[in-house]
């Protein structure tokens, strides 16, 4: 069950769209080690516009993610890749459909 989530909007600097996409693809390997991150998605929402959407069982899981490796790596690369700071929205999950336990990749 998931109850908490994040929507993180990212706008690439001009000319850094491919670099930001590559960063997000590589971030998947970092989030794989986060046991409290139930689902994590990096999406492209238009030219130069990206988002990370992820969900957690509780507030403790969300806090752990915000203090984890992906957030640290994004902080280190933000000035190079982003047109502005990431827009982080903390959300409450009201309904979800997830694969059965053990069926996740």
HELIX and SHEET records of a PDB file:
HELIX    1   1 UNK A   17  UNK A   31  1                                  15    
HELIX    2   2 UNK A   59  UNK A   66  1                                   8    
HELIX    3   3 UNK A   69  UNK A   81  1                                  13    
SHEET    1   A 4 UNK A  37  UNK A  46  0                                        
SHEET    2   A 4 UNK A  49  UNK A  56 -1                                        
SHEET    3   A 4 UNK A   4  UNK A  11 -1                                        
SHEET    4   A 4 UNK A  87  UNK A  92 -1                                        
END                                                                             
